[in-house]
Amino acid sequence: MLIAGNWKMYKTGEEAVALAGQLLDGLPEAREPLVAVFPPATALSAVAERLRGGRKEIVVGAQNIHFEKEGAFTGEISAEMVRSAGAHAVILGHSERRHVFGESDEVVGRKVARALEAGLFPILCVGEKLEERESGSTSAVVARQLEEGIRGVSSAADLARIVLAYEPVWAIGTGKTATPAQGQEVHQLLRSKLRAAFQQRGGRPESADDTLILYGGSVKPENAAELLAESDIDGLLVGGASLKADSFLKICRAGA
């Protein structure tokens, strides 16, 4: 099980290091759940250094990368820069990247391929907008986003390195949460699509059962355990509730 905290555009370097230290002190040494944090790019190195060698392994990741290895892309960061800062993971295709910054399915797919090439493990996010859910298009939307997101992934071995996150756009930062049953329905669909994807790449369909599929969207300590009780929800991608140590620690304990 994986509990991941997306700190978005919050926390200065000093604040991020302080929060990382609070998590390190508050988390049990037990292997489960695996915990990951995704601070702003400006705090990556400092957070990675603070967490290095701690009594609890916490994965550090970036919130975005560019799909090119290097180049004249002012303001962007590459996968290699992320790696050199001490990070091992990256969130890609987050709804804010898609709907605020206009990233297409094709761009997200290129980023996924780049992350894998650079040795990062990507968390590929998929999810529908409110109007898409109300029109009955949820399955088609998330299936398309998954297919395009892994289009550049040619081997079953690389596919196995991807974590998925289902985040209904209508539930992010709104206080609304998909019911556990709604989340389970989409997670089950994604799992079935992954079985076919593994087979198409020469792998075993059963490998999809080992792929972590997280739920994200107004996750709170109050609903974490109920969401995690569903058979195909393997963890949580937490936004606002990951910005305070006490609330994030409660969510992590729900996954223990």
Contacts in CASP RR format, 6 or more apart in sequence:
PFRMAT RR
TARGET T0000
AUTHOR 0000-0000-0000
METHOD contacts of the structure
MODEL  1
MLIAGNWKMYKTGEEAVALAGQLLDGLPEAREPLVAVFPPATALSAVAER
LRGGRKEIVVGAQNIHFEKEGAFTGEISAEMVRSAGAHAVILGHSERRHV
FGESDEVVGRKVARALEAGLFPILCVGEKLEERESGSTSAVVARQLEEGI
RGVSSAADLARIVLAYEPVWAIGTGKTATPAQGQEVHQLLRSKLRAAFQQ
RGGRPESADDTLILYGGSVKPENAAELLAESDIDGLLVGGASLKADSFLK
ICRAGA
1 32 0 8 1.000
1 33 0 8 1.000
1 34 0 8 1.000
1 212 0 8 1.000
1 228 0 8 1.000
1 234 0 8 1.000
1 235 0 8 1.000
1 255 0 8 1.000
2 33 0 8 1.000
2 34 0 8 1.000
2 35 0 8 1.000
2 36 0 8 1.000
2 163 0 8 1.000
2 212 0 8 1.000
2 214 0 8 1.000
2 234 0 8 1.000
2 235 0 8 1.000
2 236 0 8 1.000
3 33 0 8 1.000
3 34 0 8 1.000
3 35 0 8 1.000
3 36 0 8 1.000
3 235 0 8 1.000
3 236 0 8 1.000
3 238 0 8 1.000
3 248 0 8 1.000
3 251 0 8 1.000
3 252 0 8 1.000
3 255 0 8 1.000
4 35 0 8 1.000
4 36 0 8 1.000
4 37 0 8 1.000
4 38 0 8 1.000
4 91 0 8 1.000
4 123 0 8 1.000
4 165 0 8 1.000
4 214 0 8 1.000
4 235 0 8 1.000
4 236 0 8 1.000
4 237 0 8 1.000
4 238 0 8 1.000
4 242 0 8 1.000
5 36 0 8 1.000
5 37 0 8 1.000
5 38 0 8 1.000
5 237 0 8 1.000
5 238 0 8 1.000
5 239 0 8 1.000
5 242 0 8 1.000
5 248 0 8 1.000
6 38 0 8 1.000
6 63 0 8 1.000
6 91 0 8 1.000
6 94 0 8 1.000
6 237 0 8 1.000
6 238 0 8 1.000
6 239 0 8 1.000
6 242 0 8 1.000
7 16 0 8 1.000
7 19 0 8 1.000
7 37 0 8 1.000
7 38 0 8 1.000
7 39 0 8 1.000
7 40 0 8 1.000
7 63 0 8 1.000
7 239 0 8 1.000
7 242 0 8 1.000
7 243 0 8 1.000
8 40 0 8 1.000
8 63 0 8 1.000
8 96 0 8 1.000
8 239 0 8 1.000
8 240 0 8 1.000
9 40 0 8 1.000
10 40 0 8 1.000
10 243 0 8 1.000
11 19 0 8 1.000
11 39 0 8 1.000
11 40 0 8 1.000
11 43 0 8 1.000
11 243 0 8 1.000
12 42 0 8 1.000
12 43 0 8 1.000
13 39 0 8 1.000
13 40 0 8 1.000
13 42 0 8 1.000
13 43 0 8 1.000
13 46 0 8 1.000
13 47 0 8 1.000
16 39 0 8 1.000
16 40 0 8 1.000
16 43 0 8 1.000
16 46 0 8 1.000
16 47 0 8 1.000
17 43 0 8 1.000
17 46 0 8 1.000
17 47 0 8 1.000
17 50 0 8 1.000
19 243 0 8 1.000
19 245 0 8 1.000
20 37 0 8 1.000
20 39 0 8 1.000
20 47 0 8 1.000
20 50 0 8 1.000
20 51 0 8 1.000
20 58 0 8 1.000
21 50 0 8 1.000
21 51 0 8 1.000
22 245 0 8 1.000
23 35 0 8 1.000
23 37 0 8 1.000
23 58 0 8 1.000
23 245 0 8 1.000
23 248 0 8 1.000
23 249 0 8 1.000
24 50 0 8 1.000
24 51 0 8 1.000
24 54 0 8 1.000
24 55 0 8 1.000
24 56 0 8 1.000
24 58 0 8 1.000
26 245 0 8 1.000
26 249 0 8 1.000
27 35 0 8 1.000
27 56 0 8 1.000
27 58 0 8 1.000
27 249 0 8 1.000
27 252 0 8 1.000
28 56 0 8 1.000
28 253 0 8 1.000
28 256 0 8 1.000
29 55 0 8 1.000
29 56 0 8 1.000
30 256 0 8 1.000
32 255 0 8 1.000
32 256 0 8 1.000
33 235 0 8 1.000
33 252 0 8 1.000
33 255 0 8 1.000
33 256 0 8 1.000
34 57 0 8 1.000
34 59 0 8 1.000
35 56 0 8 1.000
35 57 0 8 1.000
35 58 0 8 1.000
35 59 0 8 1.000
35 252 0 8 1.000
36 58 0 8 1.000
36 59 0 8 1.000
36 60 0 8 1.000
36 61 0 8 1.000
36 89 0 8 1.000
37 47 0 8 1.000
37 51 0 8 1.000
37 58 0 8 1.000
37 59 0 8 1.000
37 60 0 8 1.000
37 61 0 8 1.000
37 242 0 8 1.000
38 60 0 8 1.000
38 61 0 8 1.000
38 62 0 8 1.000
38 63 0 8 1.000
38 89 0 8 1.000
38 91 0 8 1.000
39 47 0 8 1.000
39 60 0 8 1.000
39 61 0 8 1.000
40 63 0 8 1.000
41 62 0 8 1.000
41 63 0 8 1.000
41 64 0 8 1.000
41 77 0 8 1.000
41 82 0 8 1.000
41 85 0 8 1.000
44 60 0 8 1.000
44 61 0 8 1.000
44 62 0 8 1.000
44 82 0 8 1.000
44 85 0 8 1.000
44 86 0 8 1.000
44 87 0 8 1.000
45 85 0 8 1.000
45 86 0 8 1.000
47 60 0 8 1.000
48 60 0 8 1.000
48 85 0 8 1.000
48 86 0 8 1.000
48 87 0 8 1.000
51 58 0 8 1.000
51 60 0 8 1.000
59 88 0 8 1.000
59 89 0 8 1.000
60 86 0 8 1.000
60 87 0 8 1.000
60 88 0 8 1.000
60 89 0 8 1.000
61 82 0 8 1.000
61 87 0 8 1.000
61 88 0 8 1.000
61 89 0 8 1.000
61 90 0 8 1.000
61 91 0 8 1.000
61 120 0 8 1.000
62 77 0 8 1.000
62 82 0 8 1.000
62 85 0 8 1.000
62 87 0 8 1.000
62 89 0 8 1.000
62 90 0 8 1.000
62 91 0 8 1.000
62 120 0 8 1.000
63 90 0 8 1.000
63 91 0 8 1.000
63 94 0 8 1.000
64 77 0 8 1.000
64 90 0 8 1.000
64 91 0 8 1.000
64 92 0 8 1.000
64 94 0 8 1.000
64 97 0 8 1.000
64 111 0 8 1.000
65 76 0 8 1.000
65 77 0 8 1.000
65 78 0 8 1.000
65 79 0 8 1.000
65 82 0 8 1.000
65 90 0 8 1.000
65 92 0 8 1.000
65 111 0 8 1.000
65 114 0 8 1.000
65 115 0 8 1.000
65 120 0 8 1.000
66 73 0 8 1.000
66 76 0 8 1.000
66 77 0 8 1.000
66 78 0 8 1.000
66 79 0 8 1.000
66 111 0 8 1.000
66 114 0 8 1.000
67 107 0 8 1.000
67 109 0 8 1.000
67 110 0 8 1.000
67 111 0 8 1.000
67 113 0 8 1.000
67 114 0 8 1.000
68 78 0 8 1.000
68 114 0 8 1.000
69 78 0 8 1.000
69 79 0 8 1.000
69 80 0 8 1.000
69 114 0 8 1.000
69 118 0 8 1.000
70 78 0 8 1.000
70 80 0 8 1.000
78 118 0 8 1.000
79 90 0 8 1.000
79 114 0 8 1.000
79 115 0 8 1.000
79 117 0 8 1.000
79 118 0 8 1.000
79 119 0 8 1.000
79 120 0 8 1.000
80 118 0 8 1.000
82 90 0 8 1.000
82 118 0 8 1.000
82 120 0 8 1.000
83 118 0 8 1.000
83 119 0 8 1.000
83 120 0 8 1.000
87 120 0 8 1.000
88 120 0 8 1.000
88 121 0 8 1.000
89 120 0 8 1.000
89 121 0 8 1.000
89 122 0 8 1.000
89 123 0 8 1.000
89 163 0 8 1.000
90 111 0 8 1.000
90 115 0 8 1.000
90 120 0 8 1.000
90 121 0 8 1.000
90 122 0 8 1.000
90 123 0 8 1.000
91 122 0 8 1.000
91 123 0 8 1.000
91 125 0 8 1.000
91 165 0 8 1.000
91 237 0 8 1.000
92 108 0 8 1.000
92 109 0 8 1.000
92 111 0 8 1.000
92 112 0 8 1.000
92 115 0 8 1.000
92 122 0 8 1.000
92 123 0 8 1.000
92 124 0 8 1.000
92 125 0 8 1.000
93 103 0 8 1.000
93 108 0 8 1.000
93 111 0 8 1.000
93 124 0 8 1.000
93 125 0 8 1.000
93 126 0 8 1.000
94 125 0 8 1.000
94 167 0 8 1.000
95 125 0 8 1.000
95 127 0 8 1.000
95 167 0 8 1.000
95 169 0 8 1.000
95 172 0 8 1.000
96 172 0 8 1.000
97 103 0 8 1.000
97 108 0 8 1.000
98 104 0 8 1.000
98 108 0 8 1.000
99 129 0 8 1.000
99 169 0 8 1.000
105 144 0 8 1.000
105 145 0 8 1.000
105 148 0 8 1.000
105 149 0 8 1.000
106 148 0 8 1.000
108 124 0 8 1.000
108 145 0 8 1.000
108 148 0 8 1.000
108 149 0 8 1.000
109 148 0 8 1.000
109 149 0 8 1.000
109 150 0 8 1.000
109 151 0 8 1.000
109 152 0 8 1.000
110 152 0 8 1.000
111 122 0 8 1.000
112 122 0 8 1.000
112 124 0 8 1.000
112 149 0 8 1.000
112 150 0 8 1.000
112 152 0 8 1.000
112 153 0 8 1.000
112 162 0 8 1.000
113 152 0 8 1.000
113 153 0 8 1.000
115 121 0 8 1.000
115 122 0 8 1.000
116 122 0 8 1.000
116 153 0 8 1.000
116 158 0 8 1.000
116 161 0 8 1.000
116 162 0 8 1.000
121 161 0 8 1.000
121 162 0 8 1.000
121 163 0 8 1.000
122 161 0 8 1.000
122 162 0 8 1.000
122 163 0 8 1.000
123 162 0 8 1.000
123 163 0 8 1.000
123 164 0 8 1.000
123 165 0 8 1.000
123 214 0 8 1.000
123 237 0 8 1.000
124 146 0 8 1.000
124 149 0 8 1.000
124 150 0 8 1.000
124 162 0 8 1.000
124 163 0 8 1.000
124 164 0 8 1.000
124 165 0 8 1.000
125 164 0 8 1.000
125 165 0 8 1.000
125 166 0 8 1.000
125 167 0 8 1.000
125 237 0 8 1.000
126 141 0 8 1.000
126 142 0 8 1.000
126 145 0 8 1.000
126 146 0 8 1.000
126 164 0 8 1.000
126 165 0 8 1.000
126 166 0 8 1.000
126 167 0 8 1.000
126 190 0 8 1.000
127 138 0 8 1.000
127 141 0 8 1.000
127 142 0 8 1.000
127 145 0 8 1.000
127 166 0 8 1.000
127 167 0 8 1.000
127 168 0 8 1.000
127 169 0 8 1.000
127 186 0 8 1.000
128 137 0 8 1.000
128 138 0 8 1.000
128 141 0 8 1.000
128 142 0 8 1.000
128 168 0 8 1.000
128 169 0 8 1.000
128 170 0 8 1.000
129 141 0 8 1.000
129 169 0 8 1.000
129 170 0 8 1.000
130 169 0 8 1.000
130 170 0 8 1.000
132 138 0 8 1.000
132 141 0 8 1.000
133 168 0 8 1.000
133 170 0 8 1.000
138 168 0 8 1.000
138 186 0 8 1.000
139 186 0 8 1.000
139 189 0 8 1.000
142 166 0 8 1.000
142 186 0 8 1.000
142 189 0 8 1.000
142 190 0 8 1.000
143 189 0 8 1.000
143 193 0 8 1.000
146 164 0 8 1.000
146 190 0 8 1.000
146 193 0 8 1.000
146 194 0 8 1.000
146 197 0 8 1.000
147 193 0 8 1.000
147 197 0 8 1.000
150 159 0 8 1.000
150 162 0 8 1.000
150 197 0 8 1.000
153 159 0 8 1.000
153 162 0 8 1.000
153 201 0 8 1.000
154 201 0 8 1.000
155 201 0 8 1.000
156 198 0 8 1.000
156 201 0 8 1.000
156 202 0 8 1.000
156 203 0 8 1.000
156 204 0 8 1.000
156 207 0 8 1.000
159 194 0 8 1.000
159 197 0 8 1.000
159 198 0 8 1.000
159 201 0 8 1.000
159 207 0 8 1.000
159 211 0 8 1.000
160 198 0 8 1.000
160 207 0 8 1.000
160 210 0 8 1.000
160 211 0 8 1.000
162 211 0 8 1.000
163 211 0 8 1.000
163 212 0 8 1.000
163 213 0 8 1.000
163 214 0 8 1.000
164 190 0 8 1.000
164 194 0 8 1.000
164 211 0 8 1.000
164 212 0 8 1.000
164 213 0 8 1.000
164 214 0 8 1.000
165 213 0 8 1.000
165 214 0 8 1.000
165 215 0 8 1.000
165 216 0 8 1.000
165 237 0 8 1.000
166 183 0 8 1.000
166 186 0 8 1.000
166 187 0 8 1.000
166 190 0 8 1.000
166 213 0 8 1.000
166 214 0 8 1.000
166 215 0 8 1.000
166 216 0 8 1.000
167 215 0 8 1.000
167 216 0 8 1.000
167 217 0 8 1.000
167 237 0 8 1.000
168 178 0 8 1.000
168 182 0 8 1.000
168 183 0 8 1.000
168 186 0 8 1.000
168 216 0 8 1.000
168 217 0 8 1.000
170 176 0 8 1.000
171 177 0 8 1.000
171 178 0 8 1.000
171 216 0 8 1.000
171 217 0 8 1.000
171 218 0 8 1.000
172 216 0 8 1.000
172 217 0 8 1.000
172 218 0 8 1.000
173 217 0 8 1.000
173 218 0 8 1.000
173 239 0 8 1.000
173 240 0 8 1.000
174 218 0 8 1.000
175 218 0 8 1.000
176 218 0 8 1.000
177 217 0 8 1.000
177 218 0 8 1.000
177 219 0 8 1.000
177 220 0 8 1.000
177 223 0 8 1.000
177 227 0 8 1.000
178 186 0 8 1.000
178 215 0 8 1.000
178 217 0 8 1.000
180 226 0 8 1.000
180 227 0 8 1.000
180 229 0 8 1.000
180 230 0 8 1.000
180 233 0 8 1.000
181 230 0 8 1.000
183 215 0 8 1.000
183 227 0 8 1.000
183 230 0 8 1.000
183 233 0 8 1.000
184 230 0 8 1.000
184 231 0 8 1.000
184 232 0 8 1.000
184 233 0 8 1.000
187 213 0 8 1.000
187 215 0 8 1.000
187 230 0 8 1.000
187 232 0 8 1.000
187 233 0 8 1.000
188 232 0 8 1.000
190 213 0 8 1.000
190 232 0 8 1.000
191 208 0 8 1.000
191 209 0 8 1.000
191 211 0 8 1.000
191 213 0 8 1.000
191 232 0 8 1.000
192 208 0 8 1.000
194 207 0 8 1.000
194 208 0 8 1.000
194 211 0 8 1.000
195 205 0 8 1.000
195 206 0 8 1.000
195 208 0 8 1.000
196 205 0 8 1.000
197 208 0 8 1.000
198 204 0 8 1.000
198 205 0 8 1.000
198 207 0 8 1.000
198 208 0 8 1.000
199 205 0 8 1.000
212 234 0 8 1.000
212 235 0 8 1.000
213 232 0 8 1.000
213 233 0 8 1.000
213 234 0 8 1.000
213 235 0 8 1.000
214 233 0 8 1.000
214 234 0 8 1.000
214 235 0 8 1.000
214 236 0 8 1.000
214 237 0 8 1.000
215 227 0 8 1.000
215 233 0 8 1.000
215 235 0 8 1.000
215 236 0 8 1.000
215 237 0 8 1.000
216 236 0 8 1.000
216 237 0 8 1.000
216 238 0 8 1.000
216 239 0 8 1.000
217 237 0 8 1.000
217 239 0 8 1.000
219 227 0 8 1.000
219 236 0 8 1.000
219 237 0 8 1.000
219 238 0 8 1.000
219 239 0 8 1.000
219 241 0 8 1.000
219 251 0 8 1.000
220 241 0 8 1.000
220 247 0 8 1.000
220 251 0 8 1.000
221 241 0 8 1.000
221 247 0 8 1.000
221 250 0 8 1.000
221 251 0 8 1.000
221 254 0 8 1.000
224 236 0 8 1.000
224 250 0 8 1.000
224 251 0 8 1.000
224 254 0 8 1.000
224 255 0 8 1.000
225 254 0 8 1.000
225 255 0 8 1.000
227 233 0 8 1.000
227 235 0 8 1.000
227 236 0 8 1.000
228 235 0 8 1.000
228 236 0 8 1.000
228 254 0 8 1.000
228 255 0 8 1.000
235 255 0 8 1.000
236 251 0 8 1.000
238 248 0 8 1.000
238 251 0 8 1.000
241 247 0 8 1.000
241 248 0 8 1.000
241 251 0 8 1.000
242 248 0 8 1.000
242 251 0 8 1.000
END
